């Protein structure tokens, strides 16, 4: 896969790469160095209300620890965070 670095410091991905990885205009990535390579890591951005609900769950758990969810997926589902790629967050 090849990407072109443009004059204004933007990176252009090929259409094949975009389709293969399902990225879209406006997607956000963190660029990390790993073993001498640059790696693009997708960043998920959640609405402020969702982050507030997660904070509340953490605070509740700190006050009264309990096992409430069998998995992270189950917890996200319970607080209304869709995990399917087709759904918008």
C-alpha positions as CSV (number, residue, x, y, z in Angstrom):
1,X,0.0,0.0,0.0
2,X,1.3,3.4,-0.9
3,X,0.3,6.8,0.4
4,X,1.4,10.1,-1.0
5,X,2.6,13.0,1.2
6,X,1.2,16.2,-0.3
7,X,2.7,19.7,-0.2
8,X,0.4,20.8,2.6
9,X,1.5,17.8,4.9
10,X,-1.7,15.8,4.0
11,X,-1.4,12.1,3.3
12,X,-3.4,10.6,0.4
13,X,-4.5,7.0,0.5
14,X,-5.3,4.9,-2.5
15,X,-9.0,4.1,-3.2
16,X,-8.1,0.4,-2.8
17,X,-6.7,1.1,0.7
18,X,-9.7,3.2,1.7
19,X,-12.1,0.4,0.6
20,X,-10.0,-2.4,2.3
21,X,-10.0,-0.7,5.7
22,X,-13.3,1.1,5.5
23,X,-12.0,4.5,6.3
24,X,-14.0,7.6,5.5
25,X,-13.4,11.3,5.0
26,X,-13.3,12.9,8.5
27,X,-12.1,9.7,10.3
28,X,-9.5,10.5,12.9
29,X,-6.2,8.6,13.5
30,X,-3.4,8.7,16.0
31,X,0.0,8.3,14.4
32,X,2.3,6.2,16.7
33,X,5.8,5.0,16.2
34,X,6.2,1.3,16.6
35,X,9.4,-0.6,16.0
36,X,10.7,2.2,13.7
37,X,7.4,2.4,11.7
38,X,4.6,4.9,11.6
39,X,1.3,3.2,12.4
40,X,-2.2,4.8,11.9
41,X,-4.5,3.9,14.8
42,X,-8.2,4.8,14.4
43,X,-9.5,7.0,17.2
44,X,-13.1,6.7,18.3
45,X,-14.7,9.9,19.4
46,X,-17.7,9.6,21.7
47,X,-20.3,12.2,22.4
48,X,-19.9,14.1,25.7
49,X,-23.0,12.5,27.1
50,X,-21.6,9.0,26.6
51,X,-18.3,9.9,28.3
52,X,-20.2,11.4,31.2
53,X,-22.2,8.1,31.6
54,X,-18.9,6.1,31.5
55,X,-17.5,8.4,34.2
56,X,-20.7,7.9,36.3
57,X,-20.4,4.1,36.0
58,X,-16.7,4.2,37.1
59,X,-17.6,6.4,40.1
60,X,-20.5,4.1,41.1
61,X,-18.2,1.1,40.9
62,X,-15.5,2.8,43.0
63,X,-18.1,3.5,45.8
64,X,-19.7,0.0,45.6
65,X,-17.5,-2.4,43.7
66,X,-19.5,-5.2,42.0
67,X,-19.3,-7.3,38.9
68,X,-22.0,-6.0,36.7
69,X,-20.9,-7.0,33.2
70,X,-19.5,-10.2,31.8
71,X,-17.5,-8.3,29.1
72,X,-16.7,-4.8,27.9
73,X,-19.0,-5.4,24.9
74,X,-21.9,-6.1,27.4
75,X,-21.1,-2.9,29.3
76,X,-21.0,-0.8,26.2
77,X,-24.3,-2.3,25.0
78,X,-25.9,-1.6,28.4
79,X,-24.9,2.1,28.4
80,X,-26.0,2.6,24.7
81,X,-22.7,2.6,22.9
82,X,-23.1,0.8,19.6
83,X,-20.2,-1.6,18.7
84,X,-21.3,-2.4,15.1
85,X,-19.2,-0.6,12.5
86,X,-22.4,0.4,10.6
87,X,-23.8,2.4,13.4
88,X,-22.8,6.0,14.2
89,X,-21.7,6.8,17.7
